[in-house]
Amino acid sequence: MSIAIAVTRSLSFASDDDDTLTLWEALSGGPGCRTRDLLRELVGGGVVAEQEARDVHHMLQTDDLHNLGGPPW
């Protein structure tokens, strides 16, 4: 549902699920973003320090609650 809303409204889309990103690209014609990409944007904008963003990304990939997929930093 969220993909359909984002495509219809010409919005960006973020997910860490490979199948979801494949579907997004097929429907929108462009790549989606991963959590890692969003964290890198925050670093690039000076909102957070790179090491802090790396630590958050690592925690999201390794803790039992979030089990974030996707590639490493």
mmCIF file of the N, C-alpha and C atoms, coordinates in Angstrom:
data_MODEL
# 
_entry.id   MODEL 
# 
loop_
_atom_site.group_PDB 
_atom_site.id 
_atom_site.type_symbol 
_atom_site.label_atom_id 
_atom_site.label_alt_id 
_atom_site.label_comp_id 
_atom_site.label_asym_id 
_atom_site.label_entity_id 
_atom_site.label_seq_id 
_atom_site.pdbx_PDB_ins_code 
_atom_site.Cartn_x 
_atom_site.Cartn_y 
_atom_site.Cartn_z 
_atom_site.occupancy 
_atom_site.B_iso_or_equiv 
_atom_site.pdbx_formal_charge 
_atom_site.auth_seq_id 
_atom_site.auth_comp_id 
_atom_site.auth_asym_id 
_atom_site.auth_atom_id 
_atom_site.pdbx_PDB_model_num 
ATOM 1   N N  . MET A 1 1  ? 0.820  -1.181 0.000   1.00 0.00 ? 1  MET A N  1 
ATOM 2   C CA . MET A 1 1  ? 0.000  0.000  0.000   1.00 0.00 ? 1  MET A CA 1 
ATOM 3   C C  . MET A 1 1  ? 0.870  1.253  0.000   1.00 0.00 ? 1  MET A C  1 
ATOM 4   N N  . SER A 1 2  ? 1.925  1.245  0.818   1.00 0.00 ? 2  SER A N  1 
ATOM 5   C CA . SER A 1 2  ? 2.773  2.439  0.895   1.00 0.00 ? 2  SER A CA 1 
ATOM 6   C C  . SER A 1 2  ? 3.477  2.718  -0.431  1.00 0.00 ? 2  SER A C  1 
ATOM 7   N N  . ILE A 1 3  ? 3.811  1.666  -1.166  1.00 0.00 ? 3  ILE A N  1 
ATOM 8   C CA . ILE A 1 3  ? 4.423  1.865  -2.491  1.00 0.00 ? 3  ILE A CA 1 
ATOM 9   C C  . ILE A 1 3  ? 3.423  2.533  -3.431  1.00 0.00 ? 3  ILE A C  1 
ATOM 10  N N  . ALA A 1 4  ? 2.205  2.072  -3.437  1.00 0.00 ? 4  ALA A N  1 
ATOM 11  C CA . ALA A 1 4  ? 1.185  2.649  -4.312  1.00 0.00 ? 4  ALA A CA 1 
ATOM 12  C C  . ALA A 1 4  ? 0.951  4.120  -3.987  1.00 0.00 ? 4  ALA A C  1 
ATOM 13  N N  . ILE A 1 5  ? 0.902  4.456  -2.722  1.00 0.00 ? 5  ILE A N  1 
ATOM 14  C CA . ILE A 1 5  ? 0.704  5.851  -2.315  1.00 0.00 ? 5  ILE A CA 1 
ATOM 15  C C  . ILE A 1 5  ? 1.886  6.700  -2.770  1.00 0.00 ? 5  ILE A C  1 
ATOM 16  N N  . ALA A 1 6  ? 3.103  6.211  -2.525  1.00 0.00 ? 6  ALA A N  1 
ATOM 17  C CA . ALA A 1 6  ? 4.299  6.983  -2.896  1.00 0.00 ? 6  ALA A CA 1 
ATOM 18  C C  . ALA A 1 6  ? 4.394  7.177  -4.406  1.00 0.00 ? 6  ALA A C  1 
ATOM 19  N N  . VAL A 1 7  ? 4.105  6.136  -5.190  1.00 0.00 ? 7  VAL A N  1 
ATOM 20  C CA . VAL A 1 7  ? 4.168  6.254  -6.650  1.00 0.00 ? 7  VAL A CA 1 
ATOM 21  C C  . VAL A 1 7  ? 3.105  7.243  -7.141  1.00 0.00 ? 7  VAL A C  1 
ATOM 22  N N  . THR A 1 8  ? 1.901  7.101  -6.627  1.00 0.00 ? 8  THR A N  1 
ATOM 23  C CA . THR A 1 8  ? 0.801  7.973  -7.048  1.00 0.00 ? 8  THR A CA 1 
ATOM 24  C C  . THR A 1 8  ? 1.078  9.438  -6.727  1.00 0.00 ? 8  THR A C  1 
ATOM 25  N N  . ARG A 1 9  ? 1.719  9.681  -5.591  1.00 0.00 ? 9  ARG A N  1 
ATOM 26  C CA . ARG A 1 9  ? 1.980  11.054 -5.156  1.00 0.00 ? 9  ARG A CA 1 
ATOM 27  C C  . ARG A 1 9  ? 3.372  11.551 -5.552  1.00 0.00 ? 9  ARG A C  1 
ATOM 28  N N  . SER A 1 10 ? 4.096  10.761 -6.329  1.00 0.00 ? 10 SER A N  1 
ATOM 29  C CA . SER A 1 10 ? 5.462  11.106 -6.763  1.00 0.00 ? 10 SER A CA 1 
ATOM 30  C C  . SER A 1 10 ? 6.380  11.411 -5.582  1.00 0.00 ? 10 SER A C  1 
ATOM 31  N N  . LEU A 1 11 ? 6.306  10.563 -4.564  1.00 0.00 ? 11 LEU A N  1 
ATOM 32  C CA . LEU A 1 11 ? 7.132  10.709 -3.367  1.00 0.00 ? 11 LEU A CA 1 
ATOM 33  C C  . LEU A 1 11 ? 8.310  9.746  -3.407  1.00 0.00 ? 11 LEU A C  1 
ATOM 34  N N  . SER A 1 12 ? 9.283  9.991  -2.576  1.00 0.00 ? 12 SER A N  1 
ATOM 35  C CA . SER A 1 12 ? 10.400 9.056  -2.412  1.00 0.00 ? 12 SER A CA 1 
ATOM 36  C C  . SER A 1 12 ? 9.919  7.876  -1.578  1.00 0.00 ? 12 SER A C  1 
ATOM 37  N N  . PHE A 1 13 ? 10.722 6.814  -1.588  1.00 0.00 ? 13 PHE A N  1 
ATOM 38  C CA . PHE A 1 13 ? 10.352 5.617  -0.842  1.00 0.00 ? 13 PHE A CA 1 
ATOM 39  C C  . PHE A 1 13 ? 11.603 5.020  -0.216  1.00 0.00 ? 13 PHE A C  1 
ATOM 40  N N  . ALA A 1 14 ? 11.484 4.563  1.013   1.00 0.00 ? 14 ALA A N  1 
ATOM 41  C CA . ALA A 1 14 ? 12.608 3.930  1.711   1.00 0.00 ? 14 ALA A CA 1 
ATOM 42  C C  . ALA A 1 14 ? 12.176 2.589  2.286   1.00 0.00 ? 14 ALA A C  1 
ATOM 43  N N  . SER A 1 15 ? 13.042 1.601  2.122   1.00 0.00 ? 15 SER A N  1 
ATOM 44  C CA . SER A 1 15 ? 12.823 0.270  2.680   1.00 0.00 ? 15 SER A CA 1 
ATOM 45  C C  . SER A 1 15 ? 14.171 -0.442 2.715   1.00 0.00 ? 15 SER A C  1 
ATOM 46  N N  . ASP A 1 16 ? 14.286 -1.424 3.568   1.00 0.00 ? 16 ASP A N  1 
ATOM 47  C CA . ASP A 1 16 ? 15.495 -2.239 3.599   1.00 0.00 ? 16 ASP A CA 1 
ATOM 48  C C  . ASP A 1 16 ? 15.222 -3.662 3.144   1.00 0.00 ? 16 ASP A C  1 
ATOM 49  N N  . ASP A 1 17 ? 14.050 -3.872 2.583   1.00 0.00 ? 17 ASP A N  1 
ATOM 50  C CA . ASP A 1 17 ? 13.672 -5.179 2.064   1.00 0.00 ? 17 ASP A CA 1 
ATOM 51  C C  . ASP A 1 17 ? 13.960 -5.215 0.564   1.00 0.00 ? 17 ASP A C  1 
ATOM 52  N N  . ASP A 1 18 ? 14.794 -6.153 0.141   1.00 0.00 ? 18 ASP A N  1 
ATOM 53  C CA . ASP A 1 18 ? 15.204 -6.232 -1.268  1.00 0.00 ? 18 ASP A CA 1 
ATOM 54  C C  . ASP A 1 18 ? 14.027 -6.436 -2.222  1.00 0.00 ? 18 ASP A C  1 
ATOM 55  N N  . ASP A 1 19 ? 13.082 -7.300 -1.862  1.00 0.00 ? 19 ASP A N  1 
ATOM 56  C CA . ASP A 1 19 ? 11.928 -7.538 -2.729  1.00 0.00 ? 19 ASP A CA 1 
ATOM 57  C C  . ASP A 1 19 ? 11.077 -6.274 -2.869  1.00 0.00 ? 19 ASP A C  1 
ATOM 58  N N  . THR A 1 20 ? 10.923 -5.554 -1.779  1.00 0.00 ? 20 THR A N  1 
ATOM 59  C CA . THR A 1 20 ? 10.147 -4.314 -1.806  1.00 0.00 ? 20 THR A CA 1 
ATOM 60  C C  . THR A 1 20 ? 10.822 -3.282 -2.695  1.00 0.00 ? 20 THR A C  1 
ATOM 61  N N  . LEU A 1 21 ? 12.142 -3.171 -2.591  1.00 0.00 ? 21 LEU A N  1 
ATOM 62  C CA . LEU A 1 21 ? 12.869 -2.211 -3.422  1.00 0.00 ? 21 LEU A CA 1 
ATOM 63  C C  . LEU A 1 21 ? 12.809 -2.588 -4.902  1.00 0.00 ? 21 LEU A C  1 
ATOM 64  N N  . THR A 1 22 ? 12.792 -3.883 -5.197  1.00 0.00 ? 22 THR A N  1 
ATOM 65  C CA . THR A 1 22 ? 12.651 -4.339 -6.578  1.00 0.00 ? 22 THR A CA 1 
ATOM 66  C C  . THR A 1 22 ? 11.283 -3.944 -7.129  1.00 0.00 ? 22 THR A C  1 
ATOM 67  N N  . LEU A 1 23 ? 10.253 -4.133 -6.334  1.00 0.00 ? 23 LEU A N  1 
ATOM 68  C CA . LEU A 1 23 ? 8.912  -3.741 -6.750  1.00 0.00 ? 23 LEU A CA 1 
ATOM 69  C C  . LEU A 1 23 ? 8.818  -2.225 -6.916  1.00 0.00 ? 23 LEU A C  1 
ATOM 70  N N  . TRP A 1 24 ? 9.408  -1.493 -5.984  1.00 0.00 ? 24 TRP A N  1 
ATOM 71  C CA . TRP A 1 24 ? 9.403  -0.028 -6.084  1.00 0.00 ? 24 TRP A CA 1 
ATOM 72  C C  . TRP A 1 24 ? 10.035 0.426  -7.397  1.00 0.00 ? 24 TRP A C  1 
ATOM 73  N N  . GLU A 1 25 ? 11.193 -0.126 -7.708  1.00 0.00 ? 25 GLU A N  1 
ATOM 74  C CA . GLU A 1 25 ? 11.894 0.283  -8.929  1.00 0.00 ? 25 GLU A CA 1 
ATOM 75  C C  . GLU A 1 25 ? 11.083 -0.063 -10.183 1.00 0.00 ? 25 GLU A C  1 
ATOM 76  N N  . ALA A 1 26 ? 10.429 -1.224 -10.172 1.00 0.00 ? 26 ALA A N  1 
ATOM 77  C CA . ALA A 1 26 ? 9.617  -1.631 -11.320 1.00 0.00 ? 26 ALA A CA 1 
ATOM 78  C C  . ALA A 1 26 ? 8.432  -0.682 -11.523 1.00 0.00 ? 26 ALA A C  1 
ATOM 79  N N  . LEU A 1 27 ? 7.832  -0.229 -10.440 1.00 0.00 ? 27 LEU A N  1 
ATOM 80  C CA . LEU A 1 27 ? 6.654  0.632  -10.552 1.00 0.00 ? 27 LEU A CA 1 
ATOM 81  C C  . LEU A 1 27 ? 6.989  2.106  -10.748 1.00 0.00 ? 27 LEU A C  1 
ATOM 82  N N  . SER A 1 28 ? 8.100  2.539  -10.164 1.00 0.00 ? 28 SER A N  1 
ATOM 83  C CA . SER A 1 28 ? 8.415  3.968  -10.198 1.00 0.00 ? 28 SER A CA 1 
ATOM 84  C C  . SER A 1 28 ? 9.453  4.332  -11.263 1.00 0.00 ? 28 SER A C  1 
ATOM 85  N N  . GLY A 1 29 ? 10.241 3.341  -11.660 1.00 0.00 ? 29 GLY A N  1 
ATOM 86  C CA . GLY A 1 29 ? 11.296 3.603  -12.625 1.00 0.00 ? 29 GLY A CA 1 
ATOM 87  C C  . GLY A 1 29 ? 12.570 4.159  -12.006 1.00 0.00 ? 29 GLY A C  1 
ATOM 88  N N  . GLY A 1 30 ? 12.599 4.264  -10.689 1.00 0.00 ? 30 GLY A N  1 
ATOM 89  C CA . GLY A 1 30 ? 13.784 4.787  -10.004 1.00 0.00 ? 30 GLY A CA 1 
ATOM 90  C C  . GLY A 1 30 ? 14.102 3.993  -8.754  1.00 0.00 ? 30 GLY A C  1 
ATOM 91  N N  . PRO A 1 31 ? 15.320 4.135  -8.274  1.00 0.00 ? 31 PRO A N  1 
ATOM 92  C CA . PRO A 1 31 ? 15.706 3.378  -7.082  1.00 0.00 ? 31 PRO A CA 1 
ATOM 93  C C  . PRO A 1 31 ? 15.066 3.949  -5.822  1.00 0.00 ? 31 PRO A C  1 
ATOM 94  N N  . GLY A 1 32 ? 14.813 3.080  -4.870  1.00 0.00 ? 32 GLY A N  1 
ATOM 95  C CA . GLY A 1 32 ? 14.353 3.516  -3.554  1.00 0.00 ? 32 GLY A CA 1 
ATOM 96  C C  . GLY A 1 32 ? 15.562 3.782  -2.670  1.00 0.00 ? 32 GLY A C  1 
ATOM 97  N N  . CYS A 1 33 ? 15.308 4.177  -1.465  1.00 0.00 ? 33 CYS A N  1 
ATOM 98  C CA . CYS A 1 33 ? 16.382 4.442  -0.497  1.00 0.00 ? 33 CYS A CA 1 
ATOM 99  C C  . CYS A 1 33 ? 16.349 3.391  0.601   1.00 0.00 ? 33 CYS A C  1 
ATOM 100 N N  . ARG A 1 34 ? 17.486 3.179  1.199   1.00 0.00 ? 34 ARG A N  1 
ATOM 101 C CA . ARG A 1 34 ? 17.601 2.320  2.375   1.00 0.00 ? 34 ARG A CA 1 
ATOM 102 C C  . ARG A 1 34 ? 17.845 3.208  3.588   1.00 0.00 ? 34 ARG A C  1 
ATOM 103 N N  . THR A 1 35 ? 17.702 2.626  4.767   1.00 0.00 ? 35 THR A N  1 
ATOM 104 C CA . THR A 1 35 ? 17.990 3.353  6.000   1.00 0.00 ? 35 THR A CA 1 
ATOM 105 C C  . THR A 1 35 ? 19.393 3.928  5.952   1.00 0.00 ? 35 THR A C  1 
ATOM 106 N N  . ARG A 1 36 ? 20.329 3.162  5.439   1.00 0.00 ? 36 ARG A N  1 
ATOM 107 C CA . ARG A 1 36 ? 21.714 3.616  5.310   1.00 0.00 ? 36 ARG A CA 1 
ATOM 108 C C  . ARG A 1 36 ? 21.791 4.896  4.481   1.00 0.00 ? 36 ARG A C  1 
ATOM 109 N N  . ASP A 1 37 ? 21.028 4.967  3.398   1.00 0.00 ? 37 ASP A N  1 
ATOM 110 C CA . ASP A 1 37 ? 21.028 6.153  2.538   1.00 0.00 ? 37 ASP A CA 1 
ATOM 111 C C  . ASP A 1 37 ? 20.500 7.377  3.291   1.00 0.00 ? 37 ASP A C  1 
ATOM 112 N N  . LEU A 1 38 ? 19.454 7.173  4.069   1.00 0.00 ? 38 LEU A N  1 
ATOM 113 C CA . LEU A 1 38 ? 18.881 8.278  4.838   1.00 0.00 ? 38 LEU A CA 1 
ATOM 114 C C  . LEU A 1 38 ? 19.856 8.770  5.902   1.00 0.00 ? 38 LEU A C  1 
ATOM 115 N N  . LEU A 1 39 ? 20.544 7.827  6.558   1.00 0.00 ? 39 LEU A N  1 
ATOM 116 C CA . LEU A 1 39 ? 21.551 8.218  7.552   1.00 0.00 ? 39 LEU A CA 1 
ATOM 117 C C  . LEU A 1 39 ? 22.699 8.983  6.890   1.00 0.00 ? 39 LEU A C  1 
ATOM 118 N N  . ARG A 1 40 ? 23.102 8.555  5.707   1.00 0.00 ? 40 ARG A N  1 
ATOM 119 C CA . ARG A 1 40 ? 24.171 9.265  4.990   1.00 0.00 ? 40 ARG A CA 1 
ATOM 120 C C  . ARG A 1 40 ? 23.749 10.678 4.604   1.00 0.00 ? 40 ARG A C  1 
ATOM 121 N N  . GLU A 1 41 ? 22.475 10.860 4.272   1.00 0.00 ? 41 GLU A N  1 
ATOM 122 C CA . GLU A 1 41 ? 21.977 12.211 3.980   1.00 0.00 ? 41 GLU A CA 1 
ATOM 123 C C  . GLU A 1 41 ? 22.070 13.097 5.225   1.00 0.00 ? 41 GLU A C  1 
ATOM 124 N N  . LEU A 1 42 ? 21.760 12.521 6.388   1.00 0.00 ? 42 LEU A N  1 
ATOM 125 C CA . LEU A 1 42 ? 21.871 13.287 7.632   1.00 0.00 ? 42 LEU A CA 1 
ATOM 126 C C  . LEU A 1 42 ? 23.319 13.676 7.903   1.00 0.00 ? 42 LEU A C  1 
ATOM 127 N N  . VAL A 1 43 ? 24.243 12.769 7.621   1.00 0.00 ? 43 VAL A N  1 
ATOM 128 C CA . VAL A 1 43 ? 25.673 13.073 7.793   1.00 0.00 ? 43 VAL A CA 1 
ATOM 129 C C  . VAL A 1 43 ? 26.079 14.175 6.817   1.00 0.00 ? 43 VAL A C  1 
ATOM 130 N N  . GLY A 1 44 ? 25.681 14.035 5.570   1.00 0.00 ? 44 GLY A N  1 
ATOM 131 C CA . GLY A 1 44 ? 26.026 15.018 4.546   1.00 0.00 ? 44 GLY A CA 1 
ATOM 132 C C  . GLY A 1 44 ? 25.478 16.405 4.845   1.00 0.00 ? 44 GLY A C  1 
ATOM 133 N N  . GLY A 1 45 ? 24.335 16.446 5.499   1.00 0.00 ? 45 GLY A N  1 
ATOM 134 C CA . GLY A 1 45 ? 23.726 17.721 5.861   1.00 0.00 ? 45 GLY A CA 1 
ATOM 135 C C  . GLY A 1 45 ? 24.225 18.281 7.178   1.00 0.00 ? 45 GLY A C  1 
ATOM 136 N N  . GLY A 1 46 ? 25.144 17.557 7.813   1.00 0.00 ? 46 GLY A N  1 
ATOM 137 C CA . GLY A 1 46 ? 25.702 18.024 9.069   1.00 0.00 ? 46 GLY A CA 1 
ATOM 138 C C  . GLY A 1 46 ? 24.775 17.876 10.267  1.00 0.00 ? 46 GLY A C  1 
ATOM 139 N N  . VAL A 1 47 ? 23.737 17.066 10.121  1.00 0.00 ? 47 VAL A N  1 
ATOM 140 C CA . VAL A 1 47 ? 22.782 16.872 11.211  1.00 0.00 ? 47 VAL A CA 1 
ATOM 141 C C  . VAL A 1 47 ? 23.345 15.949 12.286  1.00 0.00 ? 47 VAL A C  1 
ATOM 142 N N  . VAL A 1 48 ? 24.054 14.900 11.863  1.00 0.00 ? 48 VAL A N  1 
ATOM 143 C CA . VAL A 1 48 ? 24.701 13.976 12.800  1.00 0.00 ? 48 VAL A CA 1 
ATOM 144 C C  . VAL A 1 48 ? 26.128 13.695 12.325  1.00 0.00 ? 48 VAL A C  1 
ATOM 145 N N  . ALA A 1 49 ? 26.972 13.301 13.243  1.00 0.00 ? 49 ALA A N  1 
ATOM 146 C CA . ALA A 1 49 ? 28.346 12.925 12.907  1.00 0.00 ? 49 ALA A CA 1 
ATOM 147 C C  . ALA A 1 49 ? 28.342 11.552 12.241  1.00 0.00 ? 49 ALA A C  1 
ATOM 148 N N  . GLU A 1 50 ? 29.309 11.325 11.360  1.00 0.00 ? 50 GLU A N  1 
ATOM 149 C CA . GLU A 1 50 ? 29.349 10.051 10.640  1.00 0.00 ? 50 GLU A CA 1 
ATOM 150 C C  . GLU A 1 50 ? 29.472 8.865  11.582  1.00 0.00 ? 50 GLU A C  1 
ATOM 151 N N  . GLN A 1 51 ? 30.319 8.961  12.582  1.00 0.00 ? 51 GLN A N  1 
ATOM 152 C CA . GLN A 1 51 ? 30.475 7.822  13.492  1.00 0.00 ? 51 GLN A CA 1 
ATOM 153 C C  . GLN A 1 51 ? 29.180 7.522  14.233  1.00 0.00 ? 51 GLN A C  1 
ATOM 154 N N  . GLU A 1 52 ? 28.460 8.550  14.596  1.00 0.00 ? 52 GLU A N  1 
ATOM 155 C CA . GLU A 1 52 ? 27.172 8.359  15.268  1.00 0.00 ? 52 GLU A CA 1 
ATOM 156 C C  . GLU A 1 52 ? 26.186 7.642  14.337  1.00 0.00 ? 52 GLU A C  1 
ATOM 157 N N  . ALA A 1 53 ? 26.153 8.036  13.073  1.00 0.00 ? 53 ALA A N  1 
ATOM 158 C CA . ALA A 1 53 ? 25.271 7.387  12.102  1.00 0.00 ? 53 ALA A CA 1 
ATOM 159 C C  . ALA A 1 53 ? 25.700 5.940  11.870  1.00 0.00 ? 53 ALA A C  1 
ATOM 160 N N  . ARG A 1 54 ? 26.996 5.709  11.805  1.00 0.00 ? 54 ARG A N  1 
ATOM 161 C CA . ARG A 1 54 ? 27.492 4.334  11.642  1.00 0.00 ? 54 ARG A CA 1 
ATOM 162 C C  . ARG A 1 54 ? 27.086 3.458  12.821  1.00 0.00 ? 54 ARG A C  1 
ATOM 163 N N  . ASP A 1 55 ? 27.207 4.022  14.021  1.00 0.00 ? 55 ASP A N  1 
ATOM 164 C CA . ASP A 1 55 ? 26.840 3.277  15.228  1.00 0.00 ? 55 ASP A CA 1 
ATOM 165 C C  . ASP A 1 55 ? 25.350 2.922  15.232  1.00 0.00 ? 55 ASP A C  1 
ATOM 166 N N  . VAL A 1 56 ? 24.519 3.873  14.835  1.00 0.00 ? 56 VAL A N  1 
ATOM 167 C CA . VAL A 1 56 ? 23.075 3.622  14.777  1.00 0.00 ? 56 VAL A CA 1 
ATOM 168 C C  . VAL A 1 56 ? 22.776 2.545  13.740  1.00 0.00 ? 56 VAL A C  1 
ATOM 169 N N  . HIS A 1 57 ? 23.388 2.660  12.567  1.00 0.00 ? 57 HIS A N  1 
ATOM 170 C CA . HIS A 1 57 ? 23.161 1.669  11.507  1.00 0.00 ? 57 HIS A CA 1 
ATOM 171 C C  . HIS A 1 57 ? 23.599 0.283  11.969  1.00 0.00 ? 57 HIS A C  1 
ATOM 172 N N  . HIS A 1 58 ? 24.753 0.192  12.610  1.00 0.00 ? 58 HIS A N  1 
ATOM 173 C CA . HIS A 1 58 ? 25.243 -1.096 13.113  1.00 0.00 ? 58 HIS A CA 1 
ATOM 174 C C  . HIS A 1 58 ? 24.277 -1.673 14.143  1.00 0.00 ? 58 HIS A C  1 
ATOM 175 N N  . MET A 1 59 ? 23.794 -0.832 15.045  1.00 0.00 ? 59 MET A N  1 
ATOM 176 C CA . MET A 1 59 ? 22.857 -1.296 16.066  1.00 0.00 ? 59 MET A CA 1 
ATOM 177 C C  . MET A 1 59 ? 21.580 -1.820 15.415  1.00 0.00 ? 59 MET A C  1 
ATOM 178 N N  . LEU A 1 60 ? 21.065 -1.100 14.425  1.00 0.00 ? 60 LEU A N  1 
ATOM 179 C CA . LEU A 1 60 ? 19.840 -1.538 13.764  1.00 0.00 ? 60 LEU A CA 1 
ATOM 180 C C  . LEU A 1 60 ? 20.033 -2.855 13.013  1.00 0.00 ? 60 LEU A C  1 
ATOM 181 N N  . GLN A 1 61 ? 21.242 -3.107 12.541  1.00 0.00 ? 61 GLN A N  1 
ATOM 182 C CA . GLN A 1 61 ? 21.500 -4.355 11.821  1.00 0.00 ? 61 GLN A CA 1 
ATOM 183 C C  . GLN A 1 61 ? 21.775 -5.528 12.753  1.00 0.00 ? 61 GLN A C  1 
ATOM 184 N N  . THR A 1 62 ? 22.172 -5.276 13.968  1.00 0.00 ? 62 THR A N  1 
ATOM 185 C CA . THR A 1 62 ? 22.622 -6.382 14.814  1.00 0.00 ? 62 THR A CA 1 
ATOM 186 C C  . THR A 1 62 ? 21.758 -6.655 16.040  1.00 0.00 ? 62 THR A C  1 
ATOM 187 N N  . ASP A 1 63 ? 20.923 -5.717 16.459  1.00 0.00 ? 63 ASP A N  1 
ATOM 188 C CA . ASP A 1 63 ? 20.133 -5.994 17.651  1.00 0.00 ? 63 ASP A CA 1 
ATOM 189 C C  . ASP A 1 63 ? 18.951 -6.900 17.307  1.00 0.00 ? 63 ASP A C  1 
ATOM 190 N N  . ASP A 1 64 ? 18.376 -7.515 18.305  1.00 0.00 ? 64 ASP A N  1 
ATOM 191 C CA . ASP A 1 64 ? 17.300 -8.480 18.093  1.00 0.00 ? 64 ASP A CA 1 
ATOM 192 C C  . ASP A 1 64 ? 15.963 -7.829 17.755  1.00 0.00 ? 64 ASP A C  1 
ATOM 193 N N  . LEU A 1 65 ? 15.791 -6.579 18.087  1.00 0.00 ? 65 LEU A N  1 
ATOM 194 C CA . LEU A 1 65 ? 14.510 -5.914 17.875  1.00 0.00 ? 65 LEU A CA 1 
ATOM 195 C C  . LEU A 1 65 ? 14.311 -5.464 16.429  1.00 0.00 ? 65 LEU A C  1 
ATOM 196 N N  . HIS A 1 66 ? 15.323 -4.869 15.821  1.00 0.00 ? 66 HIS A N  1 
ATOM 197 C CA . HIS A 1 66 ? 15.150 -4.254 14.511  1.00 0.00 ? 66 HIS A CA 1 
ATOM 198 C C  . HIS A 1 66 ? 15.479 -5.182 13.345  1.00 0.00 ? 66 HIS A C  1 
ATOM 199 N N  . ASN A 1 67 ? 16.559 -5.951 13.457  1.00 0.00 ? 67 ASN A N  1 
ATOM 200 C CA . ASN A 1 67 ? 16.945 -6.901 12.414  1.00 0.00 ? 67 ASN A CA 1 
ATOM 201 C C  . ASN A 1 67 ? 16.919 -6.274 11.020  1.00 0.00 ? 67 ASN A C  1 
ATOM 202 N N  . LEU A 1 68 ? 17.511 -5.090 10.926  1.00 0.00 ? 68 LEU A N  1 
ATOM 203 C CA . LEU A 1 68 ? 17.545 -4.338 9.675   1.00 0.00 ? 68 LEU A CA 1 
ATOM 204 C C  . LEU A 1 68 ? 18.351 -5.080 8.622   1.00 0.00 ? 68 LEU A C  1 
ATOM 205 N N  . GLY A 1 69 ? 17.799 -5.213 7.454   1.00 0.00 ? 69 GLY A N  1 
ATOM 206 C CA . GLY A 1 69 ? 18.508 -5.864 6.364   1.00 0.00 ? 69 GLY A CA 1 
ATOM 207 C C  . GLY A 1 69 ? 19.385 -4.879 5.616   1.00 0.00 ? 69 GLY A C  1 
ATOM 208 N N  . GLY A 1 70 ? 19.802 -5.294 4.466   1.00 0.00 ? 70 GLY A N  1 
ATOM 209 C CA . GLY A 1 70 ? 20.599 -4.418 3.620   1.00 0.00 ? 70 GLY A CA 1 
ATOM 210 C C  . GLY A 1 70 ? 22.075 -4.563 3.840   1.00 0.00 ? 70 GLY A C  1 
ATOM 211 N N  . PRO A 1 71 ? 22.847 -3.875 3.012   1.00 0.00 ? 71 PRO A N  1 
ATOM 212 C CA . PRO A 1 71 ? 24.303 -3.979 3.069   1.00 0.00 ? 71 PRO A CA 1 
ATOM 213 C C  . PRO A 1 71 ? 24.880 -3.205 4.253   1.00 0.00 ? 71 PRO A C  1 
ATOM 214 N N  . PRO A 1 72 ? 26.125 -3.534 4.637   1.00 0.00 ? 72 PRO A N  1 
ATOM 215 C CA . PRO A 1 72 ? 26.777 -2.778 5.701   1.00 0.00 ? 72 PRO A CA 1 
ATOM 216 C C  . PRO A 1 72 ? 27.049 -1.349 5.271   1.00 0.00 ? 72 PRO A C  1 
ATOM 217 N N  . TRP A 1 73 ? 27.436 -0.522 6.208   1.00 0.00 ? 73 TRP A N  1 
ATOM 218 C CA . TRP A 1 73 ? 27.704 0.895  5.949   1.00 0.00 ? 73 TRP A CA 1 
ATOM 219 C C  . TRP A 1 73 ? 28.633 1.053  4.768   1.00 0.00 ? 73 TRP A C  1 
# 
